[in-house]
């Protein structure tokens, strides 16, 4: 009989634990929602906005200077027998605005090659304020014969850039690693601004 009582007592304990776990699981969503609202990470409220059709309320990026527009031109130089070009020739951006552009490359040779790009800016003073978050120039690439690639350049122009600068030219020279590396661009005075030129 003592064994039966002990078993019954154990069953009751397990039942209480099971009910407690169910209640905790049931209460977890409102607890989580309360914590999210207290900490400002209102993920569940965002989900409710999406399902209700109201849409998320995206915070405004206060770092973007909408009072200024800068034209960014893209240039590509090939130091070898391959095709290299920007997907678009220019974009207009505001300082502080995150922008992505693509560069296209094709190895037109009948052999494998390793290559890398170097960047230059015009006017030269823009280089300190042209912040690349992602760029194919950070990496060396190996391409098979005829292989095509499209690489992104993600950048932000610092709002500290001089207001006199209305246009920036981002130029890439793509060269074969192990081949003749082009010299670094040098600055020369053209009109009132500095321009980076290659040899």
DOPA-477733 format. One record per residue (C-alpha): residue in one letter; x, y, z. Coordinates in steps of 0.1 Angstrom, whole numbers, plus 5000, padded with zeros to 4 digits. Example, Ala and Ser with C-alpha at 12.3 -4.5 7.8 and 13.67 -1.06 7.14 Angstrom:
<pts>
["A" [5123 4955 5078]]
["S" [5137 4989 5071]]
</pts>
This chain:
<pts>
["X" [5000 5000 5000]]
["X" [5029 5023 5008]]
["X" [5042 5018 4972]]
["X" [5008 5027 4958]]
["X" [5006 5059 4978]]
["X" [5041 5068 4968]]
["X" [5032 5063 4931]]
["X" [4999 5083 4935]]
["X" [5019 5111 4952]]
["X" [5044 5111 4923]]
["X" [5016 5112 4897]]
["X" [5001 5142 4914]]
["X" [5034 5160 4914]]
["X" [5040 5152 4877]]
["X" [5005 5164 4869]]
["X" [5011 5197 4888]]
["X" [5044 5202 4869]]
["X" [5027 5195 4835]]
["X" [4999 5219 4843]]
["X" [5025 5245 4854]]
["X" [5045 5241 4822]]
["X" [5014 5244 4800]]
["X" [5004 5276 4819]]
["X" [5039 5290 4815]]
["X" [5039 5283 4778]]
["X" [5005 5299 4774]]
["X" [5016 5330 4793]]
["X" [5049 5333 4774]]
["X" [5036 5353 4745]]
["X" [5021 5381 4767]]
["X" [5052 5381 4789]]
["X" [5074 5384 4758]]
["X" [5052 5412 4744]]
["X" [5055 5431 4776]]
["X" [5092 5428 4777]]
["X" [5095 5439 4741]]
["X" [5074 5470 4748]]
["X" [5094 5478 4779]]
["X" [5128 5475 4760]]
["X" [5116 5492 4728]]
["X" [5120 5460 4707]]
["X" [5084 5457 4697]]
["X" [5087 5428 4673]]
["X" [5053 5414 4680]]
["X" [5036 5448 4675]]
["X" [5054 5450 4642]]
["X" [5040 5416 4632]]
["X" [5005 5428 4641]]
["X" [5009 5459 4620]]
["X" [5019 5437 4590]]
["X" [4991 5413 4594]]
["X" [4965 5441 4599]]
["X" [4976 5458 4567]]
["X" [4987 5489 4584]]
["X" [5024 5483 4576]]
["X" [5054 5489 4597]]
["X" [5063 5523 4609]]
["X" [5099 5527 4596]]
["X" [5119 5552 4616]]
["X" [5132 5581 4596]]
["X" [5170 5581 4590]]
["X" [5180 5615 4605]]
["X" [5215 5611 4591]]
["X" [5204 5617 4555]]
["X" [5208 5653 4544]]
["X" [5179 5658 4520]]
["X" [5188 5694 4514]]
["X" [5218 5684 4493]]
["X" [5220 5662 4462]]
["X" [5253 5649 4449]]
["X" [5258 5632 4415]]
["X" [5281 5602 4416]]
["X" [5295 5591 4383]]
["X" [5310 5557 4377]]
["X" [5340 5548 4355]]
["X" [5357 5516 4347]]
["X" [5392 5510 4332]]
["X" [5404 5477 4320]]
["X" [5441 5470 4322]]
["X" [5438 5438 4301]]
["X" [5417 5419 4275]]
["X" [5384 5417 4294]]
["X" [5350 5435 4297]]
["X" [5346 5457 4328]]
["X" [5319 5484 4332]]
["X" [5294 5499 4356]]
["X" [5257 5488 4353]]
["X" [5248 5525 4354]]
["X" [5268 5555 4346]]
["X" [5256 5578 4374]]
["X" [5232 5582 4404]]
["X" [5220 5611 4425]]
["X" [5223 5606 4462]]
["X" [5219 5626 4494]]
["X" [5248 5627 4520]]
["X" [5241 5599 4546]]
["X" [5220 5579 4521]]
["X" [5230 5542 4517]]
["X" [5234 5534 4480]]
["X" [5242 5503 4460]]
["X" [5255 5501 4424]]
["X" [5267 5472 4404]]
["X" [5298 5467 4383]]
["X" [5299 5440 4356]]
["X" [5329 5420 4346]]
["X" [5336 5392 4320]]
["X" [5368 5373 4314]]
["X" [5369 5372 4276]]
["X" [5401 5352 4275]]
["X" [5405 5315 4269]]
["X" [5424 5310 4302]]
["X" [5418 5314 4339]]
["X" [5428 5347 4355]]
["X" [5431 5363 4389]]
["X" [5424 5400 4391]]
["X" [5417 5428 4415]]
["X" [5404 5464 4413]]
["X" [5418 5496 4427]]
["X" [5396 5527 4432]]
["X" [5403 5564 4427]]
["X" [5381 5595 4432]]
["X" [5376 5629 4417]]
["X" [5379 5654 4432]]
["X" [5405 5639 4455]]
["X" [5391 5655 4486]]
["X" [5360 5633 4482]]
["X" [5379 5602 4490]]
["X" [5379 5609 4527]]
["X" [5341 5613 4527]]
["X" [5333 5584 4503]]
["X" [5327 5555 4527]]
["X" [5325 5521 4510]]
["X" [5307 5495 4532]]
["X" [5310 5467 4506]]
["X" [5333 5467 4475]]
["X" [5347 5441 4452]]
["X" [5380 5461 4454]]
["X" [5385 5446 4488]]
["X" [5390 5411 4474]]
["X" [5411 5393 4447]]
["X" [5390 5372 4423]]
["X" [5398 5342 4401]]
["X" [5376 5339 4370]]
["X" [5373 5310 4345]]
["X" [5374 5316 4307]]
["X" [5343 5334 4297]]
["X" [5330 5337 4333]]
["X" [5308 5367 4341]]
["X" [5304 5384 4374]]
["X" [5283 5413 4388]]
["X" [5297 5429 4420]]
["X" [5280 5455 4443]]
["X" [5295 5486 4456]]
["X" [5276 5498 4487]]
["X" [5285 5533 4499]]
["X" [5276 5563 4519]]
["X" [5288 5599 4514]]
["X" [5296 5616 4546]]
["X" [5276 5648 4553]]
["X" [5309 5665 4562]]
["X" [5318 5666 4525]]
["X" [5324 5702 4513]]
["X" [5292 5718 4500]]
["X" [5312 5730 4470]]
["X" [5314 5694 4457]]
["X" [5284 5686 4435]]
["X" [5298 5657 4415]]
["X" [5320 5628 4425]]
["X" [5336 5604 4400]]
["X" [5343 5569 4413]]
["X" [5368 5552 4390]]
["X" [5380 5516 4391]]
["X" [5409 5500 4373]]
["X" [5408 5463 4371]]
["X" [5441 5446 4367]]
["X" [5454 5410 4365]]
["X" [5472 5399 4397]]
["X" [5507 5387 4387]]
["X" [5506 5409 4356]]
["X" [5516 5445 4354]]
["X" [5500 5464 4382]]
["X" [5490 5499 4372]]
["X" [5506 5528 4391]]
["X" [5486 5545 4419]]
["X" [5465 5575 4406]]
["X" [5481 5609 4411]]
["X" [5463 5642 4417]]
["X" [5465 5669 4392]]
["X" [5448 5703 4392]]
["X" [5420 5707 4367]]
["X" [5402 5740 4370]]
["X" [5393 5746 4406]]
["X" [5392 5710 4417]]
["X" [5416 5681 4420]]
["X" [5411 5651 4398]]
["X" [5426 5616 4402]]
["X" [5441 5604 4370]]
["X" [5459 5572 4362]]
["X" [5490 5570 4340]]
</pts>
